[in-house]
Amino acid sequence: MTSHLSLPEDVLPNILDYLCSPHDIAARRWCLNKAWLAAHAAPVHWRMLVLATHLPLSNDDRITGADAHCLCSAWERAPRQLRLAVERHTRHVFVEDGDSHWSEPPTPYSLGRGLAGQRFARLEKVSLYVWNHRKAQHADDVEAALSPLFGAECLYASMEGCLRGVTPYALYSKFPNLRRLELPDGAADIFLDPSTSKNYPQALLALDGESSDRVERLTYLDREKAVRLIELRALHDDSIISDAVPDGMFPHMTFLELSAWCVLPKLGTIFARVAAVCPVLELLSLHFDSLRTTWDVVGNYSVFACAPRSLKAIVLIFDSYCNLPFPTASPLVALIQSHLPAGVQVHIVASTDVIPENDGLLPEGFWEPDQFPGVGENYDDAALARASFFPLVV
């Protein structure tokens, strides 16, 4: 075992994949995989700790970008040197369902005490991608299992799985350092509509005077936490142009994603409100869907001159059904860039339904491992300053 340090790094995973079959992993109850040998020589392998709720351990790269290291409940029995490596180097803890294709009904699982006693020195981000709601633990035990993660400043948490029965408001209140947030149920409004009676979160926060019961059930944050946010994904575009949203509401926000379903001229209003509400915004991501009108008229693109001047870059994400004036990305980027304020770069992310041909004139892969900008990621200014095109996989 002492000779492994002289082996090329890319050889280690192949050796250990051969030595450790899924049956071996299941029998051991913890995962002796490529990270085991690399723990001391290559701390980079421990920047993300991936834990699964149950077997089989997922190897779906589209979800995690890495195989799960082991069951969450089994991490308690991981060798001491691995736990120490995690304490020193892990920045992102990713908890996922063991398999994206569950049995029906799904197999109950327990998070156990796998993270008990784990002290993260550099933890920044927590992702809870768990949709299986059949737990063999009480809600208090689930909270105790996840409590070592509560110091992170960046969070994505599916509320349908291990957190089912816990309101987002109650969960997020346990993260005192929360600064970067990806909302779990798609786009939300900034303020709760006083007339809504639905039983799932509808807004980031509530206006003054709302009942404590509705605040607990239907919102994510209180005003103090919302004001401290520096990254947020995603809000409805109509939400930010509401009269209820004051200028300067997000004084520290540097990255914002909006879900937009609008005609092109409306972007002028959206840009004006974004500039007023987020005065130091650097990266604006606009996620469009089903745009059949106005986007195919070249003259309408002059609206991009209204983009906030604080921006370093704007990202336009086209999912489907968008009528654009060009079949490839580079002339579209050039058109938009000709109107943007100086110093603001444009990046396009589009499905092949929208831009069926890549003309090869723009660099690709800028947002890897994600398909578009994500919370908790650091993007180099030099990369942001170069236009890019990323083919969206849908």
C-alpha positions as a printed Julia matrix, in Angstrom:
394×3 Matrix{Float64}:
   0.0    0.0     0.0
   2.98   2.32    0.41
   3.84   2.25   -3.29
   0.6    3.86   -4.47
   2.03   7.35   -4.13
   4.22   6.78   -7.2
   1.29   5.77   -9.4
  -0.25   8.3   -11.81
  -3.38   9.76  -10.27
  -5.63   8.63  -13.13
  -4.59   4.99  -12.58
  -5.87   4.78   -8.99
  -9.6    4.88   -9.8
  -9.26   2.04  -12.32
  -7.4   -0.17   -9.86
  -9.93   0.38   -7.11
 -12.96   0.1    -9.36
 -11.63  -3.36  -10.23
 -10.98  -4.3    -6.6
 -14.26  -3.0    -5.18
 -17.45  -4.22   -6.8
 -20.86  -2.89   -5.63
 -21.38  -6.22   -3.8
 -18.1   -5.72   -1.92
 -19.12  -2.2    -1.02
 -22.5   -3.34    0.27
 -20.91  -6.12    2.34
 -18.43  -3.74    3.97
 -21.14  -1.17    4.71
 -18.74   1.61    3.79
 -17.16   2.4     0.5
 -13.49   1.56   -0.01
 -13.02   3.39   -3.29
 -10.61   5.64   -5.13
 -10.84   8.32   -2.44
  -9.43   5.93    0.18
  -5.96   5.77   -1.35
  -6.01   9.39   -2.47
  -6.95  10.85    0.91
  -3.44  11.86    2.02
  -1.71  12.5    -1.3
  -4.53  14.4    -3.04
  -6.82  16.49   -0.83
  -8.6   17.6    -4.01
 -10.55  14.31   -3.91
 -12.18  15.39   -0.65
 -13.4   18.82   -1.64
 -16.81  17.21   -2.15
 -18.1   14.47    0.16
 -20.93  12.55   -1.52
 -23.14  10.44    0.74
 -26.07   8.27   -0.33
 -29.22   7.45    1.62
 -29.39   3.8     0.57
 -27.92   1.2    -1.78
 -27.26   0.91   -4.65
 -24.87   3.82   -4.57
 -25.54   6.13   -7.49
 -22.97   6.71  -10.19
 -25.16   9.09  -12.17
 -22.67  11.77  -13.2
 -25.5   14.03  -14.34
 -26.59  14.34  -10.72
 -23.46  14.41   -8.6
 -20.42  14.53  -10.84
 -18.96  11.78   -8.67
 -19.8    8.37   -7.27
 -21.1    8.35   -3.71
 -18.36   7.66   -1.2
 -20.65   5.57    1.0
 -24.0    5.43    2.77
 -24.61   8.41    5.04
 -25.32   6.04    7.93
 -22.04   4.21    7.27
 -19.77   7.25    7.28
 -19.56   6.9    11.07
 -17.43   3.79   10.48
 -15.14   5.31    7.88
 -11.44   5.13    8.8
 -10.19   7.93   10.98
  -7.77   9.21    8.33
 -10.68   9.68    5.91
 -12.76  11.59    8.43
  -9.77  13.8     9.21
  -9.23  14.46    5.5
 -12.88  15.51    5.21
 -12.6   17.79    8.23
  -9.61  19.53    6.67
 -10.58  19.74    3.01
 -14.31  19.25    2.33
 -16.12  22.33    1.05
 -19.28  20.71   -0.36
 -21.35  17.92    1.19
 -23.77  16.29   -1.23
 -26.41  13.93    0.16
 -28.36  12.07   -2.52
 -30.77   9.22   -2.99
 -28.78   6.06   -3.63
 -30.59   5.41   -6.89
 -32.73   7.63   -9.09
 -35.0    4.65   -9.87
 -36.56   3.62   -6.58
 -38.71   0.61   -5.97
 -42.41   1.29   -5.46
 -42.92   1.95   -2.66
 -39.36   3.19   -2.1
 -37.22   1.39    0.44
 -37.09   3.1     3.86
 -33.7    4.46    4.85
 -31.94   6.01    7.82
 -29.29   8.73    7.84
 -28.05   7.21   11.1
 -25.29   9.04   12.95
 -22.86   9.06   10.04
 -21.91  12.71   10.36
 -21.9   12.72   14.16
 -18.73  14.29   15.51
 -17.63  15.51   12.08
 -16.2   19.03   12.37
 -15.9   20.77    9.02
 -13.18  23.4     8.92
 -13.89  24.62    5.37
 -17.51  23.65    4.63
 -19.18  26.11    2.26
 -22.04  24.32    0.49
 -24.67  21.68    1.32
 -26.81  19.95   -1.31
 -29.64  17.66   -0.17
 -30.92  15.9    -3.29
 -33.22  13.42   -1.54
 -36.76  12.76   -2.75
 -37.42   9.41   -1.07
 -39.74  10.34    1.81
 -39.81   6.93    3.53
 -37.51   7.38    6.54
 -36.82   4.96    9.37
 -36.01   7.93   11.63
 -37.94  10.5    13.59
 -37.7   14.08   12.32
 -35.59  15.04   15.36
 -33.09  12.31   14.5
 -32.91  13.55   10.9
 -32.13  17.03   12.2
 -29.45  15.64   14.5
 -27.93  13.68   11.6
 -27.67  16.82    9.48
 -26.66  19.25   12.25
 -22.89  19.16   11.47
 -23.81  20.78    8.12
 -25.63  23.77    9.56
 -22.59  26.05    9.44
 -22.56  26.19    5.63
 -23.33  29.47    3.86
 -24.72  27.9     0.66
 -27.74  25.58    0.5
 -29.94  23.58   -1.82
 -32.44  21.34   -0.04
 -35.23  19.27   -1.58
 -38.13  19.45    0.85
 -39.76  16.29   -0.47
 -37.34  13.71    0.88
 -35.44  13.56    4.14
 -36.82  16.99    5.1
 -40.45  16.18    4.39
 -42.52  17.41    7.3
 -40.01  20.17    8.11
 -40.92  23.59    6.76
 -38.27  25.42    4.75
 -38.54  28.34    7.17
 -37.7   26.06   10.1
 -34.85  24.41    8.21
 -33.19  27.58    6.93
 -33.35  29.15   10.38
 -30.83  26.5    11.44
 -28.25  27.87    8.99
 -27.04  31.06   10.72
 -24.41  31.76    8.05
 -26.72  31.36    5.03
 -25.68  33.73    2.23
 -26.2   31.71   -0.96
 -29.5   30.0    -1.67
 -30.96  27.88   -4.44
 -34.71  27.58   -3.95
 -35.89  23.96   -4.02
 -39.25  24.25   -5.77
 -38.37  26.29   -8.83
 -38.96  30.02   -9.1
 -40.64  31.87   -6.25
 -41.96  35.35   -5.59
 -40.07  37.72   -3.31
 -43.07  38.49   -1.11
 -45.9   36.17   -0.11
 -49.23  36.98   -1.76
 -51.61  37.77    1.13
 -54.44  35.99   -0.73
 -52.71  32.64   -1.25
 -53.95  29.66    0.75
 -51.75  26.95   -0.75
 -49.8   24.71    1.58
 -46.36  24.91    0.0
 -43.85  27.77   -0.06
 -44.76  30.52   -2.42
 -42.33  33.27   -1.54
 -38.9   34.12   -0.24
 -40.34  36.06    2.68
 -43.51  37.67    4.01
 -44.64  41.25    4.27
 -45.03  42.75    7.71
 -48.27  41.78    9.41
 -48.53  38.19    8.16
 -49.55  35.58   10.71
 -46.75  33.49   12.16
 -48.47  30.32   10.91
 -48.46  31.49    7.28
 -44.88  32.73    7.56
 -43.79  29.31    8.85
 -45.68  27.34    6.19
 -45.33  29.48    3.1
 -42.01  31.34    3.17
 -38.3   30.55    3.31
 -36.54  33.37    5.18
 -37.09  36.32    7.46
 -36.17  39.82    6.29
 -32.83  39.89    8.08
 -31.6   36.72    6.38
 -32.9   37.79    2.97
 -31.05  41.1     3.12
 -27.76  39.28    3.78
 -28.02  37.09    0.66
 -25.28  37.46   -1.94
 -26.51  34.75   -4.35
 -30.06  33.62   -5.12
 -31.6   31.23   -7.59
 -34.41  31.61   -8.66
 -37.16  34.23   -8.55
 -40.05  35.01  -10.9
 -39.28  38.05  -13.04
 -42.68  39.59  -12.22
 -41.77  39.41   -8.56
 -38.85  41.79   -8.79
 -40.87  44.48  -10.6
 -43.56  44.46   -7.89
 -44.24  47.78   -6.16
 -43.77  46.01   -2.81
 -40.05  45.46   -3.47
 -38.05  48.5    -2.28
 -34.92  49.86   -3.95
 -31.76  48.41   -2.43
 -33.57  45.45   -0.9
 -30.63  43.13   -1.7
 -27.64  45.42   -1.05
 -25.04  42.62   -1.19
 -26.44  40.49   -4.04
 -23.82  39.64   -6.68
 -25.55  36.73   -8.48
 -29.27  36.47   -9.25
 -31.25  34.13  -11.48
 -34.72  35.07  -12.67
 -37.24  32.77  -14.32
 -38.67  34.8   -17.19
 -41.52  34.2   -19.6
 -41.79  37.54  -21.31
 -41.77  39.48  -24.54
 -38.41  41.07  -25.3
 -39.38  44.74  -24.72
 -40.36  43.87  -21.12
 -36.7   43.27  -20.35
 -36.21  47.03  -20.12
 -38.47  47.17  -17.07
 -36.86  44.08  -15.56
 -33.37  45.5   -16.03
 -34.32  48.8   -14.41
 -35.77  47.13  -11.33
 -32.87  44.67  -11.01
 -30.43  47.6   -11.02
 -32.42  49.37   -8.31
 -33.08  46.33   -6.11
 -29.57  44.78   -6.44
 -27.18  47.75   -6.77
 -23.93  45.72   -6.81
 -25.11  42.78   -8.95
 -22.33  41.25  -11.07
 -23.92  38.18  -12.7
 -27.53  38.09  -13.91
 -28.99  34.85  -15.24
 -32.31  34.93  -17.12
 -34.0   31.56  -17.67
 -36.49  31.75  -20.56
 -39.06  29.26  -21.8
 -41.68  29.29  -24.56
 -40.79  32.57  -26.26
 -42.62  32.63  -29.59
 -42.95  36.34  -30.25
 -40.78  39.5   -30.32
 -37.5   37.59  -29.93
 -37.22  37.02  -33.68
 -37.16  40.79  -34.44
 -33.61  42.15  -34.56
 -34.72  45.69  -33.71
 -36.13  44.6   -30.35
 -32.66  43.71  -29.05
 -31.84  47.36  -28.37
 -33.49  46.78  -24.97
 -30.2   45.19  -23.8
 -28.78  48.72  -23.59
 -30.82  48.99  -20.37
 -28.92  46.15  -18.62
 -27.53  47.1   -15.18
 -24.11  48.72  -15.53
 -22.82  46.98  -12.42
 -22.88  43.64  -14.3
 -19.82  41.72  -15.4
 -21.9   39.24  -17.38
 -25.45  38.31  -18.33
 -26.45  34.69  -18.98
 -29.43  33.92  -21.23
 -30.83  30.39  -20.86
 -33.26  29.2   -23.54
 -35.01  25.94  -22.72
 -37.4   25.45  -25.61
 -39.88  26.95  -28.08
 -37.95  30.16  -28.62
 -38.09  31.98  -31.96
 -34.66  33.62  -32.34
 -33.37  35.58  -35.33
 -30.37  33.29  -35.99
 -29.95  29.5   -36.07
 -26.52  29.62  -34.37
 -25.16  31.2   -31.22
 -22.34  33.49  -32.37
 -24.42  36.02  -34.39
 -26.99  36.14  -31.56
 -24.22  36.88  -29.06
 -22.79  39.56  -31.36
 -26.21  41.22  -31.73
 -26.81  41.35  -27.99
 -23.25  42.42  -27.26
 -23.59  45.37  -29.63
 -26.25  46.84  -27.33
 -24.99  45.92  -23.85
 -23.23  48.56  -21.72
 -19.43  48.52  -21.92
 -17.83  45.83  -19.8
 -20.89  43.54  -19.73
 -20.41  40.21  -21.51
 -23.14  37.87  -22.75
 -23.23  34.08  -22.39
 -25.79  31.84  -24.09
 -27.08  28.49  -22.82
 -29.58  26.84  -25.18
 -31.13  23.49  -25.97
 -30.78  22.09  -29.48
 -34.48  22.83  -30.0
 -33.56  26.51  -29.97
 -30.08  26.63  -31.5
 -29.73  23.39  -33.44
 -26.23  24.05  -34.76
 -23.06  25.11  -32.98
 -20.95  27.12  -35.4
 -17.85  26.57  -33.25
 -16.95  30.24  -32.93
 -17.57  30.44  -29.17
 -15.97  28.41  -26.36
 -18.13  25.73  -24.74
 -18.25  24.06  -21.34
 -17.83  27.22  -19.3
 -20.27  26.24  -16.56
 -19.12  22.67  -16.03
 -19.92  20.63  -14.02
 -23.28  22.47  -14.09
 -25.19  23.39  -17.23
 -25.58  27.01  -16.18
 -24.4   29.28  -13.34
 -25.01  27.83   -9.9
 -24.95  29.2    -6.38
 -21.8   28.65   -4.41
 -19.53  28.55   -7.45
 -16.59  30.83   -8.17
 -16.26  32.09  -11.73
 -13.07  33.67  -12.96
 -13.42  37.27  -14.15
 -11.36  36.49  -17.24
 -13.75  33.67  -18.16
 -16.79  35.88  -17.57
 -15.28  38.48  -19.9
 -15.26  36.04  -22.85
 -18.56  35.25  -24.58
 -19.55  31.58  -24.5
 -22.15  29.11  -25.73
 -23.17  26.02  -23.77
 -25.49  23.38  -25.31
 -28.2   22.63  -22.76
 -29.02  18.94  -22.23
 -32.78  18.55  -21.69
